[in-house]
């Protein structure tokens, strides 16, 4: 499995876990996820490739914990990287210049 495919799989699982979260926690998890998406937008800008996003993920996501803690300081359960970090990267991937619904577009 390539680094890209592995990252996509993890991000899809994060989105699945977010959707499956108990209703009483869903709103807070959504807020944290959206805060992380905003931070990704700040870090990568408007135009980015799937490769750039995978590279950022591969360099580490420790910075995400700080953003999650800021978004939900009283709710440490809402900082779960396997949910909010992966879901945020999955959502942000949809805006990549070379992403087409589950795969990278290859321009020839």
N, C-alpha and C positions, 0 to 999 in steps of 0.2 A: 504494500500500500504506500503510495507516495505521501510526501509531507502535506501536499494540498488535499488529497483525499482524506487523510487522517484528520486534518483540521476541520474540513467540512463535516465529517462524521461527528466529531465532538461538538461542533456548533449546532448541528441539527438535534443532537441529543439534549443539549442545553435548552433549545427552544421547546422540545417535547416536554422536558421536565418543568419548564415554566408554565406551559399550558396545563400540565397535570397537577400543579400546586393546589393545595387546599384554598378554597375561596377566601377564607379569612386572611390568608397571607398573599394572595395573588396581587392585590393592588400595590402593596409595598414592594414586592419583587419586581413588578412592572416599573415602578418609579426608579428603583435602583438600576434596572436594565436600561431605561431611557437616559439616566445620568451617564452611564457608561457609553452609550451610543453617542451622546453629545461630546464626551471626551475623545472618542475615536474620531469624530468629525474634526475636532480641534487639532488632533495629532496628525491626521492624514489629509485633511482638507477636502475640497469638493470632488476633485477628480483623482481617482486612485485605482490601482489594479488589484485583482484578487491576490496576485503574488505579493504585492506590498503589504496587504492585510495579513497574509500567512506569515510573512517575514516578521511583522510586528508581534504577532502572537508567539512565534518561535523564540523571539528575544526575551520573552517573559512577560507575565501579566501582574507582577507585584504592584504596579501602579494602580491597577484596578481595585485592589483592596482599599487603598486610600480614598478613591472616588466613591466606592460603595459605603465606606464608613461615614463619609461626609453626607451622602444622600440619606442614610438611615442610621444615625449614630446610636439610637436606642435599640436597634433590632439586629444583633449580630447574626441571627439566622438568615437575614436578607443579604448577607455578604457571600453566600455559598457560590464559589467560583464555577462549579459544575452546572450551576443554573444561570446566574446573572451574567457572568463573564462570557460564557459560551453562547448564551442567547444574544447578547449584545453584538458579539462578533458575527454571529449568523445573520442578524438583522442588517448590520452594516454592510455585509458582503453583497447584499442585493443591489447596492448602489455602485458596485465596482464597474469600471468601464468595460471590462472584458468578461463579465459574468452573465451567463444565460441560463438561469433556472437549474442549477445543479452541476454545471460544468463551465469551464473557461472557454470562451470563444477564441479560436485560433485564427488569426488573420493571415491570409496567404498573399 
